[in-house]
Amino acid sequence: LNHLYHRRRFLQLSLLATGLAWACSPANQQSSPGKVLVIGAGIAGLAAARKLQSQGKTVTVLEGRDRLGGRIVTNRSLGLPIDLGASWIHGVRRNPIAKLARDFQLTTLPTDYESLKLFLDGRVLSPDIVKKGRKLTERLLSAATSWGYQQDEDMSLDAGIQEILAKKQFSAQEQQVIKWWLDSEVVGDLALDLDQLSLHEWQEGKEFSGDDYLFPNGYDQIIEKLAADLDLRLEEKVVEIKYGNQEVVVTTEKNSFSAAAAIVTLPLGVLKSNTVQFDPPLPPAKQQAIRRLAVGLLNKVVLLFPQQFWDQQEIIGSINQNPTNFHYFLNYAHYQDKPVLIAFTGGSYAGRTESLSESELVAAIMGDLRQIYGKTIPNPQAILRTQWATDPFAYGSYSASLPVGVTSTEREILAQPVDNLLFFAGEATSRNYPGTVHGAFLSGVKATSEI
């Protein structure tokens, strides 16, 4: 059985494995032919800075937050490391992040997505029904995509699905299970609603084979190792990037920095927000790419309970009539000996959760859990929540899969250098691996080769 929940595991058309292009050796302090600024201390920025420094260049990394890592953030306030941003190495075979984890001797643990217990209106579904639902979902997506390729114009993935559903006879239960698979696998992964995803392009990109692994001691361990010996400036929020006359001048709220070149790793959501001004403005094609590419949203709610009352499976799913989309839970007690569940929600519903109060959020989640495990289960002792859409240093979780009418050419345009002064990196610029840590990492390395 294929492992579901790998990024773009459904109908994946091809695989591309790229080895780590450089060794993570200590920084080489050679004379510098020209200073480079790196804007953003996420994985793309750190990969770029590390590579440039190993080549003997003088590099300064500017980061607006008061911490490193960007959308890799590990919270330890509940007494254990919890990754509120990126969590997994997606496909460990020949994945550069997996290589870094080995090189740095970091503990990783696999997630078995087949270790799944799915409930319908509080009653457990048999594994056969769950597996059948998955296969029906795969066939539905395959048929919808094939039908879409026969149409002259692009349309939404949802339109293709509805076209096929109208011709099929699924039972009410089958339809509910299919919807759960679509919500959890497609919307929850690609971070955009079905009626916004491109039917032609929703499968964009490639992936590494192998299982998904997470870091029980925190993804930020990778960040700390990569950041060693770099010139890092925190709380330097960039407001303007001026370029021309063979110089880049970056103005922050506090200071001004000049260099011969700059690598811009700002998230797509920040580029869309226009909170950073470019002078002169970026080329029209790049501005259009920024407008047309979509920012996705995936939010998490971490719940620490007095004791574990749930099943031992790694994934717990719930199908019901509750008007919430908290139907997918990661049993974090499997990875850390603490009674912790993590609820995931993606797409537009993830956006709506950001305006809920903490008590409303808990009530929504506990409604789902109490339908499964009974009314007497305790409330959580503590929670953590993400609100990535309103984070001013992100404005979203990661670039979503492509929306209707958009192709991956826009990612290539976003990645193109400007005037041999500005260079661009970050997961949104990755044609092969968008929305992933390894995509961001490889884009940072690639940008250094263009300078």
NORFENUR-V320405 format. One record per backbone hydrogen bond with DSSP energy under -1.0 kcal/mol. CO is the residue of the C=O (numbers start at 1). NH is the residue of the N-H. Records with the same first field share a line. If there is no record, write none. Layout:
# NORFENUR-V320405
CO->NH + NH
This chain:
# NORFENUR-V320405
6->9
9->12
23->25
28->30
35->260
36->60
37->263
38->62
39->265
41->69
42->46
43->47
44->48
45->49
46->50
47->51
48->52
49->53
50->54
52->57
53->56
58->36
60->38
61->233
62->40
63->236
65->235
69->72
71->86
73->84
75->82
76->79
82->75
89->91 + 213
92->95
95->99
96->100
97->101
98->102
99->103
100->104
101->106
102->105
109->214
112->115
114->116
115->315
117->317
118->125
119->319
120->123
123->120
126->130
127->131
128->132
129->133
130->134
131->135
132->136
133->137
134->138
135->139
136->140
137->141
138->142
139->143
140->144
141->145
142->146
143->147
144->148
145->149
148->151
155->199
156->160
157->161
158->162
159->163
160->164
161->165
162->166
164->167
171->175
172->176
173->177
174->178
175->179
176->180
177->181
178->182
179->183
180->184
181->185
182->186 + 187
183->188
186->190
187->191
190->401
191->297
193->196 + 197
194->158
196->404
197->157
198->202
201->204
209->93
211->92
212->111
213->89
214->109
215->218
218->221
219->222
220->224
221->225
222->226
223->227
227->230
230->232
231->61
233->63
237->253
239->277
240->251
241->279
242->249
244->247
247->244
248->259
249->242
250->257
251->239 + 240
255->252
257->250
259->248
261->37
262->423
263->39
264->425
267->271
268->272
269->273
277->241
279->243
283->287
284->288
285->289
286->290
287->291
288->292
289->293
294->400
296->397
297->347
299->345
300->386
301->343
302->384
303->341
304->381 + 382
314->331
315->117
316->329
317->119
319->121
322->324
325->327
327->318
328->344
329->316
330->332 + 342
331->334
332->335 + 336
336->338
338->340
339->305
340->332
341->303
342->330
343->301
345->299
347->351
348->352
349->353
352->355
353->356
357->361
358->362
359->363
360->364
361->365
362->366
363->367
364->368
365->369
366->370
367->371
368->372
369->373
370->374
374->377
382->304
384->302
388->396
391->394 + 395
398->296
402->198
403->406
407->410
408->412
409->413
410->414
411->415
418->421 + 422
421->262
422->418
423->264
426->429
427->430
432->206
433->436
436->440
437->441
438->442
439->443
440->444
441->445
442->446
443->447
444->448
447->450
